Amino acid sequence: MKLNCWEYKKCGRYLGGEKAKQCGTCIAAKEKRTNGVNNGKNGGRCCWAVAGTLCGGPVQGSFAAKLNNCFDCEFYWHVNTEEGKDAVPLNDILKLIQK
């Protein structure tokens, strides 16, 4: 597995992480429907498609409300560069989440 968002960002808000009990566990770390997407664990390498992530502290809200922030995120670009042509398209990730 490649680095997940919580490892890359060092937020500590993954399951069992040092900040999870105090600040809450991020939904990206718990989103099992996207496990394996872009070679990540749960939603860890497609966090931009997961509503309610905790990037920067507070809940980021709906998918539509947070997406522009995600497109400015260095981790989003890191994953897409690392995965290249094999990166899972956003629409395919959303279909997994909506199941």
C-alpha distances in whole Angstrom, upper triangle without the diagonal:
4,7,8,12,13,11,13,16,16,18,18,18,16,16,18,18,21,22,22,25,27,26,24,20,19,19,16,14,16,16,15,16,14,11,8,10,9,6,6,7,11,13,10,10,13,15,18,19,19,23,23,21,22,21,24,25,27,26,25,27,27,25,28,29,26,24,27,25,22,23,24,21,19,15,16,17,15,12,15,16,12,12,16,18,15,14,15,19,20,22,20,18,21,22,19,20,24,24
4,6,10,12,9,10,13,14,16,17,18,15,17,19,18,20,22,21,25,26,25,23,20,18,19,15,14,17,17,16,18,14,12,10,11,8,6,6,9,12,12,9,8,12,14,16,18,18,22,22,19,20,19,21,23,25,25,24,26,26,23,26,27,24,22,24,22,19,20,21,17,15,12,13,14,11,9,12,13,9,10,14,16,14,13,14,18,19,22,20,18,21,22,20,21,24,25
4,7,8,6,6,10,10,13,13,14,13,15,17,15,17,18,18,22,23,21,20,17,16,17,13,12,16,16,16,18,15,13,12,12,10,9,7,9,12,11,8,8,11,12,15,17,17,20,20,17,17,16,18,20,22,22,21,23,24,22,25,25,21,21,22,20,17,18,18,15,13,10,12,13,10,9,13,13,10,12,15,18,16,14,16,19,19,22,21,18,21,23,21,21,24,25
4,6,5,6,9,10,11,12,12,10,12,15,13,16,16,16,19,21,19,17,14,12,13,9,9,12,12,13,15,12,11,11,11,10,9,6,7,9,8,4,5,9,9,12,14,13,16,17,13,14,13,16,17,19,18,18,20,21,19,22,22,19,18,20,18,15,17,17,14,13,9,11,13,11,9,13,14,12,13,16,19,17,14,15,17,17,20,19,16,18,20,18,18,21,22
4,5,5,6,8,8,10,10,9,13,15,13,15,15,14,18,19,16,15,13,10,11,8,9,12,13,15,16,13,13,13,13,12,12,9,10,10,8,5,6,8,7,10,12,12,14,14,11,11,9,12,14,16,15,14,17,18,16,19,19,15,15,17,14,12,14,14,11,10,7,9,12,10,9,13,14,13,14,17,20,18,15,16,17,16,20,19,16,18,21,19,18,21,23
4,6,5,5,5,6,7,6,10,12,9,11,11,11,15,16,13,13,10,9,11,9,8,12,13,15,17,15,14,15,15,15,14,11,10,11,10,7,9,12,10,13,15,14,15,14,11,10,9,11,12,15,15,15,18,19,18,21,21,17,18,19,17,14,17,17,13,13,10,12,15,13,13,16,18,17,18,21,23,22,19,19,21,20,23,22,19,20,23,21,19,23,24
4,6,5,7,8,10,9,12,13,10,12,13,13,17,18,16,16,13,12,14,12,10,14,16,17,20,17,16,16,16,15,14,11,11,13,12,9,10,13,12,15,18,17,19,18,14,14,12,14,15,18,18,18,21,23,22,24,24,20,20,22,19,17,19,18,15,13,10,13,15,13,13,16,17,15,17,20,23,21,19,20,22,21,25,24,21,23,25,23,22,26,27
4,6,8,10,12,12,15,16,13,15,15,16,20,20,18,18,16,14,16,13,13,17,17,19,21,18,17,17,16,14,14,12,13,15,13,10,10,13,12,14,17,17,19,18,15,14,12,13,15,18,19,18,21,22,21,23,23,19,19,20,17,14,16,15,12,10,7,11,12,10,10,14,14,13,15,18,21,20,17,19,21,20,24,23,20,22,25,23,22,26,28
4,5,9,10,11,15,16,13,13,13,14,18,18,15,16,14,12,15,13,13,16,18,20,22,19,19,19,18,17,17,14,15,16,14,11,12,14,12,14,17,16,18,17,13,11,9,10,12,15,16,15,19,21,20,22,21,17,17,18,15,13,15,14,10,10,8,11,13,11,13,16,17,16,18,21,24,23,20,21,22,21,24,24,21,23,26,24,23,26,28
4,6,8,10,13,13,10,10,10,12,15,15,14,14,13,12,15,14,13,16,18,20,23,21,20,20,20,19,18,15,15,17,15,12,14,16,14,17,20,18,20,18,14,12,11,11,12,16,17,17,21,23,22,25,23,20,21,22,18,17,19,18,14,13,11,15,17,15,16,19,20,19,21,24,27,25,23,24,25,24,27,27,24,25,28,26,25,28,30
4,5,8,11,12,8,9,7,9,13,12,10,11,10,9,13,12,11,15,17,19,22,20,19,21,20,20,20,16,16,16,15,12,14,16,13,16,18,17,17,15,12,9,8,8,9,12,14,15,18,20,20,23,21,18,19,20,17,16,19,18,14,14,13,15,18,17,17,20,22,21,22,25,28,27,24,24,25,24,27,27,23,24,27,25,23,26,28
4,6,9,8,5,5,5,6,10,10,9,9,8,9,13,12,11,13,16,18,21,20,19,20,21,21,20,17,15,16,15,13,16,18,15,18,20,18,19,16,13,11,11,11,11,14,15,17,20,22,22,25,24,21,22,24,20,19,22,21,18,18,16,18,21,19,19,23,24,23,24,27,30,28,25,25,27,26,28,28,24,25,28,26,24,27,28
4,7,8,5,7,5,4,8,9,7,6,5,6,9,9,8,10,13,16,19,18,17,19,20,20,20,16,14,14,13,11,15,16,13,16,18,15,15,13,10,8,9,11,10,12,12,14,17,19,19,22,21,18,20,22,19,18,21,21,17,18,16,18,21,20,19,22,24,23,24,27,30,27,24,24,26,24,26,26,22,23,25,23,21,24,25
4,6,5,8,8,6,10,12,10,8,5,6,9,8,5,8,11,13,16,15,14,16,17,18,17,13,11,10,11,9,13,14,12,16,17,14,16,14,11,10,12,14,13,15,14,16,18,20,20,23,22,20,21,23,20,18,22,22,19,19,16,18,21,19,18,22,24,22,22,26,28,25,23,22,24,22,25,24,20,21,24,21,19,22,23
4,5,9,9,7,9,12,12,9,6,8,10,10,7,7,11,12,16,16,14,17,18,20,18,14,11,11,12,12,15,17,15,19,19,16,17,16,13,13,15,17,16,17,16,18,20,22,22,25,25,22,24,26,24,22,25,26,22,23,19,21,24,23,21,24,26,25,25,28,30,27,25,24,26,24,26,25,21,23,24,21,19,22,23
4,7,8,6,8,11,12,10,8,11,13,14,10,11,15,16,20,19,17,20,21,22,21,17,14,14,16,15,18,20,18,22,23,20,21,19,16,15,17,19,17,19,19,21,23,25,25,29,28,25,27,29,26,24,28,28,24,25,22,24,27,25,23,27,29,27,27,31,33,30,28,27,29,28,30,29,25,26,28,25,23,26,27
4,6,5,8,10,10,9,8,10,13,13,10,12,16,17,21,20,18,20,21,22,20,17,14,15,15,14,17,19,17,20,22,19,20,18,15,13,15,16,14,17,17,19,22,24,24,27,26,24,25,27,24,22,26,25,22,22,19,21,24,22,22,25,27,25,26,29,32,29,27,27,29,27,30,29,25,26,28,26,24,27,28
4,6,7,8,9,10,10,12,16,16,14,16,19,21,24,23,22,24,25,25,24,20,18,19,19,17,20,22,20,23,24,22,22,20,17,15,16,16,14,17,18,21,23,26,26,29,28,25,27,28,25,24,27,26,23,23,21,23,26,24,24,28,29,27,29,32,35,32,30,30,32,30,33,32,28,29,32,29,27,30,31
4,6,5,6,7,8,10,14,15,13,15,18,20,24,23,22,24,25,25,24,21,19,18,18,16,20,21,18,21,23,20,20,17,14,12,13,13,11,13,15,17,20,23,24,27,25,22,24,26,23,22,25,24,21,22,20,22,25,24,24,27,29,27,29,32,34,32,29,29,31,29,31,31,27,28,30,28,25,28,30
4,6,5,4,5,8,11,12,10,12,15,17,21,20,20,22,23,24,23,19,17,16,16,15,19,20,17,20,21,18,18,15,13,11,13,14,11,13,14,16,19,21,22,25,24,21,24,26,23,22,25,25,22,23,20,22,25,24,24,27,29,27,28,31,34,31,28,28,29,27,29,29,25,25,28,25,23,26,27
4,6,6,7,11,14,16,14,14,18,20,23,23,23,25,26,27,26,23,20,19,19,19,22,23,20,23,24,21,20,17,16,14,16,16,14,15,16,19,21,23,25,28,26,24,27,29,26,25,29,28,25,26,24,26,29,28,27,31,33,31,32,35,37,35,32,31,33,30,32,32,28,28,31,28,25,28,29
4,6,9,12,15,17,16,17,20,22,25,25,25,28,28,29,28,25,22,21,21,20,24,24,21,23,25,22,21,17,16,13,15,15,12,13,15,18,20,23,25,28,26,23,26,28,25,24,28,27,25,26,24,26,29,28,28,31,33,32,33,36,38,36,33,33,34,31,34,33,30,30,32,30,27,29,31
4,7,9,12,14,14,15,18,21,23,23,23,26,26,27,26,23,21,19,18,18,21,21,18,20,21,18,17,14,12,9,12,11,8,9,11,14,16,19,21,24,22,20,22,24,21,21,25,24,21,23,21,23,26,26,25,28,30,30,31,33,36,34,31,30,31,28,30,30,27,26,29,27,24,27,28
4,6,9,12,11,11,14,17,20,20,20,23,23,24,24,21,18,16,16,16,19,19,16,18,19,16,15,12,11,9,12,13,10,10,10,13,15,18,19,22,21,19,21,24,21,20,24,24,21,23,21,22,26,25,24,27,29,29,29,32,34,32,29,28,28,26,28,28,24,24,26,24,21,23,25
4,6,8,7,8,11,14,17,17,16,19,20,21,21,17,14,13,12,12,16,16,13,16,17,14,14,11,9,8,11,13,11,12,11,13,15,17,18,21,20,18,20,23,20,19,22,23,20,21,19,20,23,23,21,24,27,26,26,29,31,29,25,24,26,23,25,25,21,21,23,21,18,21,22
4,5,6,7,9,12,15,14,15,17,17,18,19,15,13,11,10,10,13,13,10,12,13,10,10,8,6,5,8,11,10,10,9,10,12,14,14,18,17,15,16,19,17,15,19,19,17,18,16,16,20,20,18,21,24,23,23,26,28,26,22,21,22,20,22,22,18,18,20,18,16,18,20
4,5,5,6,10,11,11,12,15,15,17,18,14,12,9,8,9,12,11,9,11,11,7,8,6,5,8,10,13,12,12,9,11,11,12,12,16,16,14,15,19,17,15,19,20,17,19,16,17,20,20,18,21,24,23,22,25,26,24,21,19,20,17,19,19,15,15,17,15,12,15,16
4,5,5,9,10,9,10,12,12,13,14,11,9,7,4,6,9,8,6,9,9,6,8,8,6,8,10,13,13,14,11,11,13,13,12,16,16,14,14,17,16,13,16,18,15,16,13,13,17,17,15,17,20,19,19,21,23,21,17,16,17,15,17,16,13,13,16,13,11,15,16
4,6,8,11,10,9,12,13,14,14,10,7,6,6,6,10,10,9,12,13,10,12,11,9,10,12,15,15,15,14,14,16,17,16,20,20,17,18,21,19,16,19,21,17,18,15,16,19,18,16,19,21,20,20,23,24,22,19,18,20,18,20,19,15,16,18,15,14,17,18
4,6,9,9,9,13,13,16,15,12,9,6,7,9,12,12,11,14,13,10,12,11,10,12,14,17,17,17,14,15,16,16,16,20,20,18,19,22,21,19,22,23,20,22,18,18,22,21,19,21,24,23,22,25,26,23,21,19,20,19,20,19,15,16,17,14,12,15,16
4,6,6,7,11,11,14,14,11,9,5,5,8,11,10,9,12,11,8,10,11,10,13,15,18,18,18,15,15,15,15,14,18,19,17,17,21,20,17,20,22,20,21,18,17,21,20,17,19,23,21,20,23,24,21,18,16,17,15,16,15,11,12,13,10,8,12,12
4,5,5,9,10,13,13,11,8,5,7,10,12,11,12,15,13,11,13,14,14,17,18,22,22,21,19,19,19,18,17,21,22,20,20,24,23,20,23,25,22,23,20,19,22,22,18,20,23,22,20,23,23,20,18,16,18,16,17,15,12,13,13,10,9,12,11
4,6,9,9,13,13,12,10,7,8,11,12,11,12,14,12,10,13,15,15,18,20,23,23,23,20,19,19,17,16,19,21,20,19,23,23,20,22,25,23,24,20,19,22,22,18,20,23,22,19,22,22,19,17,14,15,14,14,12,9,10,10,6,6,9,8
4,6,6,9,10,8,8,5,5,8,9,8,9,12,10,9,13,15,14,17,18,22,22,22,19,18,18,17,15,18,20,18,17,21,20,17,19,22,19,20,17,15,18,18,15,16,19,18,16,18,18,15,13,11,12,12,12,10,7,9,10,6,7,10,10
4,6,9,8,6,5,4,6,8,9,9,11,14,13,12,15,17,16,18,19,23,23,23,21,21,21,20,18,21,23,21,20,23,23,19,21,23,21,21,17,17,19,18,15,17,19,17,15,19,19,16,14,12,15,15,16,13,10,13,13,10,10,14,13
4,6,5,5,6,7,8,9,8,10,12,15,14,14,18,20,18,20,21,24,25,26,23,23,23,22,20,23,25,22,21,24,23,20,21,23,21,20,17,16,18,17,13,15,17,15,13,16,16,13,11,10,14,14,16,13,11,14,14,11,13,16,16
4,5,6,8,8,7,8,7,7,10,12,11,12,16,18,17,19,19,23,24,24,22,21,21,20,17,20,22,20,18,21,20,17,18,20,18,18,15,13,15,14,11,12,15,13,10,13,13,10,8,7,10,11,12,10,8,11,12,10,11,15,15
4,6,9,10,9,9,6,7,11,12,12,14,18,20,18,20,19,22,24,25,23,21,23,21,18,21,23,20,18,20,20,16,16,19,16,16,12,11,12,11,8,9,11,9,7,10,11,8,6,6,10,11,14,11,10,13,15,13,14,18,18
4,7,9,10,9,7,10,13,15,15,16,20,21,19,21,20,23,25,26,25,23,25,24,21,24,26,23,21,23,22,19,19,21,19,18,14,14,15,13,10,11,13,10,9,12,13,10,9,10,13,15,17,14,13,16,17,15,16,20,20
4,6,7,6,5,8,10,13,13,14,17,18,16,18,17,20,22,23,21,21,22,22,19,22,24,21,19,22,21,17,18,20,17,16,13,13,15,13,10,12,14,12,11,15,16,13,11,11,14,15,17,15,12,16,17,14,15,19,19
4,6,5,7,9,11,14,14,13,16,17,15,16,17,20,21,22,20,20,21,21,19,23,24,21,20,23,22,18,20,22,19,19,15,15,18,16,13,16,18,16,15,18,20,16,15,14,17,17,19,17,14,16,17,14,14,18,18
4,6,8,9,9,13,12,10,13,14,13,15,16,19,20,20,18,18,19,18,17,20,21,19,19,22,21,18,20,22,19,19,16,15,19,17,14,17,20,18,16,20,21,18,15,14,16,15,17,15,12,14,15,11,11,15,15
4,6,5,5,9,8,7,10,12,10,12,13,17,17,18,15,15,15,15,13,17,18,15,15,18,17,14,16,18,16,16,13,12,16,15,12,14,18,16,15,18,19,17,14,12,14,13,15,13,10,11,13,11,10,13,15
4,6,6,9,10,9,13,13,10,12,12,15,16,17,16,15,17,17,15,19,19,16,16,18,16,13,16,17,14,14,10,11,14,12,10,13,16,14,14,17,19,16,13,13,15,14,17,16,12,14,17,14,13,17,18
4,6,8,10,10,14,15,12,14,13,17,18,20,18,16,18,18,15,18,19,16,15,17,16,12,14,15,12,12,9,8,11,10,7,9,12,11,10,13,15,13,10,10,12,12,15,13,11,13,16,14,14,17,19
4,5,6,7,11,13,11,14,13,16,18,18,16,14,15,15,12,15,16,13,12,14,14,10,12,14,12,13,10,8,11,11,8,10,13,13,11,14,15,13,10,9,10,8,11,11,7,10,13,11,11,14,16
4,5,5,8,9,7,10,9,13,14,15,13,11,12,12,10,13,14,10,10,13,12,8,11,13,11,12,9,8,12,12,10,12,15,15,15,17,18,17,13,12,13,11,13,13,10,11,14,13,11,15,17
4,6,8,10,8,11,10,13,15,15,13,10,11,10,8,10,11,8,6,9,9,6,8,10,9,11,9,7,11,12,11,11,15,16,15,17,18,17,13,12,11,9,12,13,10,10,14,14,12,15,17
4,6,10,9,13,13,16,17,17,14,11,11,9,6,9,11,9,8,11,12,9,11,14,13,15,13,10,14,15,13,13,17,18,16,18,18,17,13,11,10,7,9,10,7,6,10,10,8,11,14
4,7,7,10,11,15,15,14,11,10,9,8,6,10,11,9,10,13,13,11,13,16,14,17,14,12,16,17,15,16,20,20,18,21,21,19,16,14,14,10,12,12,9,8,11,11,8,10,13
4,6,9,11,14,14,12,9,7,6,5,5,8,9,8,9,13,12,11,14,16,15,18,16,15,18,20,18,19,23,23,22,24,25,23,19,17,16,13,14,15,12,10,13,13,10,11,14
4,7,9,12,11,9,5,5,5,6,8,11,10,9,11,14,13,12,16,17,16,19,17,16,20,21,20,21,24,25,24,26,27,26,22,20,20,16,18,19,15,14,17,16,13,14,17
4,6,9,9,8,6,5,7,9,9,12,12,9,11,14,12,11,14,15,13,16,14,14,17,18,17,19,22,22,22,24,26,24,20,19,19,16,18,19,15,15,18,17,14,16,19
4,6,5,5,5,6,9,12,12,15,13,11,13,15,12,12,16,16,13,16,14,15,18,19,18,20,23,23,24,26,28,26,23,22,22,19,22,22,19,18,22,20,17,20,22
4,5,7,7,7,10,13,13,15,13,10,12,13,10,9,13,12,10,12,11,12,15,16,16,18,20,21,22,24,26,25,21,21,21,19,21,22,19,19,22,21,19,22,24
4,6,9,9,12,15,16,17,15,12,14,15,11,11,15,13,11,13,13,14,17,18,18,21,22,23,24,26,29,28,24,24,24,22,25,26,22,22,26,25,23,25,28
4,7,8,12,15,16,18,16,13,16,17,14,14,18,17,15,17,16,17,20,21,21,24,26,26,27,29,31,30,27,26,27,24,26,27,24,23,27,26,23,25,28
4,6,9,12,14,16,13,12,15,16,13,14,18,17,16,19,18,19,22,23,23,25,27,28,28,30,32,31,27,27,26,23,25,27,23,22,25,25,21,23,26
4,6,9,11,13,11,10,13,15,13,13,17,17,16,19,18,18,21,22,22,23,26,27,27,29,30,29,25,24,24,20,22,23,20,19,22,21,18,20,22
4,7,8,10,8,6,9,11,9,10,13,14,13,16,16,15,18,20,20,21,24,25,25,26,28,27,23,22,21,18,20,21,18,17,20,20,17,18,22
4,7,8,6,6,10,12,11,12,15,16,16,19,18,17,21,22,22,22,26,27,26,28,29,28,24,22,21,17,19,20,17,15,19,19,15,16,20
4,5,5,6,9,11,12,12,15,17,17,20,19,17,20,22,21,22,25,26,25,26,27,26,22,20,19,15,15,17,15,12,15,16,13,13,17
4,6,6,6,10,10,10,12,14,15,18,17,14,17,20,18,18,22,23,22,23,23,22,19,17,15,11,12,14,12,10,13,14,11,12,16
4,6,6,8,10,10,12,14,15,19,18,16,18,21,20,19,23,24,23,24,24,24,20,18,16,12,13,16,14,12,15,17,14,14,18
4,6,7,8,10,12,13,14,18,18,16,19,21,21,21,24,26,25,26,27,26,22,21,19,15,16,19,17,15,18,19,17,17,21
4,6,5,6,9,10,11,15,14,13,15,18,18,18,21,22,22,23,24,24,20,19,17,14,16,18,16,14,18,19,16,17,21
4,5,5,6,9,10,13,13,10,13,16,15,15,18,20,19,20,21,21,17,16,14,11,13,16,13,12,16,17,15,17,20
4,5,5,7,9,12,13,11,13,16,16,16,18,20,21,21,22,22,19,18,16,13,16,18,17,16,20,21,19,20,24
4,5,5,7,10,11,10,12,15,15,16,18,20,20,21,23,23,19,19,18,15,18,20,18,17,21,22,20,22,25
4,5,5,8,8,7,9,12,12,12,15,16,17,18,19,19,16,16,15,12,15,17,15,15,19,19,17,19,23
4,6,8,9,7,8,11,12,11,13,15,16,16,18,18,15,15,14,12,15,17,15,16,19,20,19,21,24
4,7,9,8,8,11,13,13,14,16,18,18,20,21,17,18,17,15,19,21,19,19,23,23,22,24,27
4,5,5,7,9,10,11,13,14,16,17,19,20,16,17,17,15,19,20,18,19,22,22,21,24,26
4,5,5,6,9,10,10,12,14,15,18,19,16,17,18,17,20,21,19,21,24,24,23,26,28
4,5,5,6,9,10,10,12,14,17,16,13,15,16,15,19,19,17,18,22,21,20,23,25
4,5,5,6,9,10,11,12,14,14,11,12,12,11,15,16,14,16,19,18,18,21,23
4,5,5,6,8,10,10,13,14,11,13,13,13,17,18,16,18,21,21,21,24,26
4,6,5,6,8,10,13,13,11,14,15,15,19,19,17,20,23,22,22,25,27
4,5,5,6,8,11,10,8,10,12,12,16,16,14,17,19,18,19,22,24
4,5,5,6,8,9,6,9,10,11,14,14,13,16,19,18,19,22,24
4,6,5,9,10,8,12,13,15,18,18,17,20,22,22,23,26,27
4,6,9,9,8,12,14,16,19,18,17,20,22,21,22,26,27
4,6,5,5,8,11,13,16,15,14,18,19,19,20,23,24
4,5,6,9,11,14,16,16,16,19,21,20,22,25,26
4,6,8,10,13,15,14,15,18,19,19,22,24,25
4,6,9,12,14,12,13,17,17,17,19,22,22
4,6,9,12,10,10,14,15,15,16,19,20
4,6,8,7,7,10,11,11,13,15,16
4,6,5,7,9,10,11,13,15,16
4,5,5,6,9,10,11,12,15
4,5,5,6,9,10,10,13
4,5,5,7,9,10,11
4,5,5,6,9,10
4,5,5,6,9
4,5,5,6
4,6,6
4,6
4
